[in-house]
């Protein structure tokens, strides 16, 4: 049973609102002023707060300001109850983080609809989805229900790709978002001189192609090829657009799912501009390890082509090979069957990645 906190100094509004909510099977707690309301919110952690603006001692704006700064109350949906309808009042509340407004006098359907809408939004935002196709399908179901859409198509096409197969080339028409069920994929851009610049390595549970689908030219901004046999779901662009633009709530959640390593790409560009090759090589090996592409003796990792590793760290293949040889001689890595790279001293690599020595 969801718990609602009503902070309202008018006893008739407070009691009538509480009665409506109790009859709708909500657990209700009330407070007659802002000070008591803040105390009850901190103590009882309600699922939603209804709060009047004009109250003695502490007004509704200050109640929201205080609670929004607390870790345990900052994410509670907050709806103002107010007789004020001026745009400046609404703007002030929204700037502080209010989720909605109900203008007094309101009727029962308006109240219940506003509460259910905010509870649904909060539940959707809090829900965690597994990083696999089942988790993605669950997200599709929940997003469709939240958007009141007919269920988005989720019988997506699962395609098996073999090593060295191409998903798409730079400049191809961008029709699909790709979801990696298993396998390893490399994305890269080709410069005018014909040199490949590796933009990313992707594995289980990663999305590929999302930025290309937003490209105004309608083409893939990079190419993608398979390093290790992979099973990949192809998600039509139309479904991607529905999820991205259906609502701000769904968009926010979906963007968090498909963002992958955009921050990593930015850091990589900074490293290529300023970090020594030795430091970049150590960072790259640790990044591959963290992604599960290189692990330990029990999992010998992947056979990454030296030119691909060179592309990741932004240097010539010969230089990349020399760095790997140095790390091997120092006992930081070893080379397994099929020239697989195995990390032997992660702590030392971490030190090099941080301090370049």
C-alpha positions in Angstrom: 0.0 0.0 0.0 1.4 3.4 -1.1 1.9 6.0 1.6 0.9 9.6 1.0 1.9 12.6 3.1 -0.5 15.6 3.1 1.0 18.9 4.3 -1.9 21.4 4.5 -2.8 24.0 7.1 -6.5 24.1 6.2 -8.1 21.4 8.2 -11.1 20.9 5.9 -8.9 20.5 2.8 -6.5 18.3 4.7 -9.2 15.9 6.1 -11.3 15.8 2.8 -8.1 15.0 0.8 -7.1 12.3 3.3 -10.5 10.7 3.1 -10.5 10.5 -0.7 -7.1 8.9 -0.6 -7.9 6.4 2.1 -11.0 5.3 0.2 -8.7 4.8 -2.8 -6.6 2.4 -0.6 -3.7 4.7 0.1 -2.1 4.9 3.5 -2.3 8.6 4.5 -0.3 10.7 7.0 -1.1 14.4 7.5 0.7 17.4 8.8 -0.8 20.8 9.6 2.2 22.9 8.8 5.6 22.8 7.0 7.8 22.2 10.0 5.8 19.1 11.1 5.6 18.0 7.4 9.4 18.0 7.1 9.8 16.0 10.2 7.2 13.4 9.1 8.7 13.2 5.6 12.1 12.4 7.1 10.7 9.9 9.5 8.1 8.0 7.5 9.6 8.3 3.9 6.2 8.5 2.1 5.9 7.5 -1.6 4.5 10.9 -2.5 4.0 14.3 -0.8 1.0 16.6 -1.4 1.9 20.1 0.0 0.2 23.4 0.2 2.2 26.5 -0.6 0.9 29.2 1.7 1.3 27.9 5.3 2.5 29.3 8.6 6.0 28.8 10.0 7.4 27.1 6.8 5.8 27.6 3.4 5.6 24.9 0.7 8.5 26.2 -1.3 10.8 25.9 1.7 9.5 22.4 2.5 10.4 21.3 -1.0 13.8 23.0 -0.8 14.7 21.3 2.4 13.5 17.8 1.4 15.0 17.9 -2.1 18.5 18.4 -0.5 18.2 15.2 1.6 19.4 11.9 0.2 16.5 9.9 1.7 13.7 12.3 0.7 15.1 14.1 -2.4 13.6 11.6 -4.9 10.1 11.5 -3.4 7.5 12.8 -5.9 6.3 16.2 -4.7 2.9 17.8 -5.8 1.9 21.3 -4.7 -1.7 22.0 -3.6 -2.3 25.7 -4.3 -4.9 28.3 -4.9 -2.3 30.3 -6.7 -2.4 30.0 -10.5 0.0 32.8 -11.6 2.7 31.5 -13.9 5.5 33.0 -11.7 4.3 30.7 -8.7 4.2 27.7 -10.9 7.7 28.4 -12.4 9.2 28.9 -8.9 7.9 25.6 -7.7 9.1 23.8 -10.9 12.5 25.4 -10.6 12.8 23.9 -7.1 11.9 20.5 -8.4 8.2 20.1 -7.9 6.7 17.3 -10.0 3.2 18.7 -10.5 0.5 21.2 -9.3 -3.1 20.8 -8.3 -5.1 24.0 -8.1 -7.7 24.2 -5.3 -10.5 23.4 -5.5 -9.8 20.1 -7.2 -12.1 17.1 -7.7 -11.5 13.5 -6.8 -10.7 12.3 -10.3 -8.1 15.1 -10.8 -6.5 14.2 -7.4 -6.3 10.5 -8.0 -5.1 10.8 -11.6 -2.3 13.2 -10.6 -1.1 10.9 -7.8 -1.2 7.7 -9.9 0.6 9.4 -12.7 3.4 10.6 -10.4 3.7 7.2 -8.7 3.9 5.5 -12.0 6.6 7.8 -13.2 8.7 7.3 -10.0 8.3 3.5 -10.2 9.4 3.5 -13.8 12.5 5.7 -13.1 13.5 3.6 -10.1 13.2 0.2 -11.9 16.5 -1.5 -12.9 16.6 -3.5 -16.1 19.0 -6.4 -16.7 21.7 -5.8 -19.2 20.5 -8.5 -21.6 17.7 -8.9 -24.2 15.2 -10.1 -21.5 15.9 -6.8 -19.6 15.5 -4.8 -22.7 12.2 -6.5 -23.6 10.9 -5.8 -20.1 11.9 -2.2 -20.6 9.9 -2.2 -23.9 6.8 -3.6 -22.1 7.0 -1.1 -19.3 7.7 1.8 -21.6 4.7 0.9 -23.8 2.5 0.7 -20.8 3.8 4.0 -19.4 3.3 5.7 -22.8 -0.1 4.1 -23.3 1.1 2.8 -26.6 0.2 -0.4 -28.2 3.2 -2.7 -27.4 6.2 -1.9 -29.4 7.4 -4.7 -31.6 9.9 -6.8 -29.6 10.2 -9.9 -31.8 13.5 -8.4 -33.0 15.6 -10.1 -35.5 18.5 -12.0 -33.9 21.4 -12.3 -36.4 24.5 -14.5 -36.0 27.6 -12.7 -37.1 30.9 -14.5 -37.7 34.4 -13.1 -36.9 35.3 -10.3 -39.4 31.7 -9.8 -40.6 30.5 -6.2 -41.0 27.4 -4.9 -39.3 27.5 -1.6 -41.2 29.9 0.7 -42.9 30.6 4.4 -42.3 28.1 6.3 -44.5 25.5 3.5 -44.8 21.9 4.5 -44.2 21.2 4.1 -40.5 18.1 1.9 -40.2 18.8 -0.1 -37.0 20.0 0.1 -33.4 22.0 -3.0 -32.5 21.9 -4.8 -29.2 24.8 -7.3 -28.5 23.6 -10.5 -26.8 27.1 -12.0 -26.9 30.3 -11.5 -28.8 32.7 -8.6 -29.4 32.3 -5.8 -31.8 34.7 -3.1 -32.9 33.5 0.3 -34.2 35.9 2.6 -36.1 36.2 5.6 -38.4 38.4 5.8 -41.4 40.4 9.0 -42.0 40.9 10.5 -45.4 44.4 9.0 -45.4 42.9 5.5 -45.0 43.9 5.0 -41.4 41.3 3.4 -39.1 40.6 5.1 -35.7 39.0 2.7 -33.3 36.1 4.4 -31.5 35.0 1.6 -29.3 34.8 -2.1 -28.3 31.5 -3.5 -27.3 30.4 -6.8 -25.7 27.4 -8.5 -24.0 24.5 -6.1 -23.2 25.9 -3.1 -25.2 24.0 -1.0 -27.7 25.7 0.1 -31.0 24.6 2.8 -33.5 22.5 5.1 -31.3 24.3 8.2 -32.1 24.1 7.4 -35.8 20.3 7.2 -35.6 20.3 10.8 -34.3 22.6 11.9 -37.1 20.7 14.4 -39.3 22.3 12.9 -42.4 20.6 9.6 -41.6 23.8 7.6 -42.0 26.1 5.7 -39.7 29.0 7.9 -38.5 31.3 4.9 -38.0 31.7 1.3 -39.2 31.2 -1.8 -37.0 32.9 -5.2 -37.5 32.9 -8.4 -35.5 36.0 -9.4 -33.5 34.5 -12.5 -32.0 31.5 -14.4 -33.2 28.4 -12.6 -32.1 24.6 -12.8 -31.7 23.0 -9.4 -32.2 19.5 -8.1 -32.1 18.5 -5.5 -34.8 16.0 -2.9 -33.4 14.3 -0.8 -36.0 14.9 2.9 -36.0 11.1 3.5 -35.6 11.1 1.8 -32.2 14.2 3.7 -31.1 12.5 7.0 -32.0 9.3 6.1 -30.1 11.3 5.3 -27.0 13.5 8.4 -27.3 10.7 10.9 -28.0 7.6 9.3 -26.4 8.0 11.2 -23.2 10.8 12.9 -21.1 10.6 10.1 -18.5 11.0 7.3 -21.0 13.6 9.2 -22.9 15.7 9.8 -19.8 15.5 6.1 -18.8 16.3 4.9 -22.4 19.2 7.3 -22.8 20.7 5.9 -19.6 20.4 2.4 -21.1 21.9 3.2 -24.5 24.6 5.7 -23.5 27.3 3.0 -23.3 30.7 4.6 -23.0 30.2 8.2 -24.2 32.1 9.5 -21.2 34.8 6.9 -22.0 35.1 8.3 -25.6 35.5 11.8 -24.3 38.2 10.6 -21.8 39.9 8.7 -24.6 40.1 11.8 -26.8 41.7 13.7 -23.9 44.2 10.9 -23.3 45.2 10.8 -27.0 45.8 14.5 -26.9 47.8 14.7 -23.7 48.8 11.3 -22.2 52.0 9.5 -23.0 51.6 6.3 -25.1 52.7 4.1 -22.1 49.9 5.6 -20.0 47.3 5.2 -22.8 48.3 1.6 -23.3 47.8 0.8 -19.6 44.5 2.6 -19.6 43.3 0.7 -22.6 44.2 -2.7 -21.1 42.4 -1.9 -17.9 39.4 -0.7 -19.8 39.3 -3.9 -21.8 39.6 -5.8 -18.6 36.7 -3.9 -16.9 34.5 -4.6 -19.9 35.2 -8.3 -19.5 37.1 -8.6 -22.8 40.4 -9.3 -20.9 40.1 -11.0 -17.5 42.6 -13.4 -15.9 44.1 -16.9 -16.2 40.7 -18.6 -16.0 39.5 -16.5 -18.9 42.2 -16.0 -21.5 40.5 -13.0 -22.9 40.2 -12.2 -26.6 42.7 -12.2 -29.5 42.8 -8.5 -30.3 44.6 -7.6 -33.4 47.6 -5.4 -32.7 46.4 -2.9 -35.3 43.1 -2.7 -33.4 44.9 -2.1 -30.1 47.0 0.6 -31.8 43.8 2.2 -33.0 42.4 2.2 -29.5 45.4 4.0 -28.1 45.9 6.2 -31.1 49.3 5.3 -32.2 51.2 3.3 -34.9 50.9 -0.5 -34.8 54.7 -0.8 -34.3 54.5 1.5 -31.3 51.6 -0.5 -29.8 53.5 -3.7 -30.2 56.6 -2.2 -28.5 54.4 -1.1 -25.5 53.0 -4.6 -25.1 56.5 -6.1 -25.3 57.6 -3.7 -22.6 54.7 -4.6 -20.4 55.4 -8.3 -21.0 59.1 -7.9 -20.1 58.0 -6.1 -16.9 55.7 -8.9 -16.0 52.5 -6.8 -16.3 51.0 -9.0 -19.0 51.6 -12.3 -20.6 50.7 -13.6 -24.1 48.5 -16.7 -24.2 47.4 -19.0 -27.0 46.5 -17.1 -30.2 48.4 -14.0 -29.0 45.7 -13.3 -26.4 46.7 -10.7 -23.8 46.4 -11.8 -20.2 46.8 -9.2 -17.4 49.3 -10.3 -14.7 49.7 -7.2 -12.6 46.6 -5.1 -12.5 47.8 -2.9 -9.6 50.9 -1.9 -11.5 49.0 -1.1 -14.6 46.6 1.0 -12.6 49.6 3.0 -11.2 50.9 3.6 -14.7 47.4 4.6 -16.0 47.2 7.2 -13.1 50.7 8.5 -12.9 52.4 7.6 -16.3 55.4 6.0 -14.6 
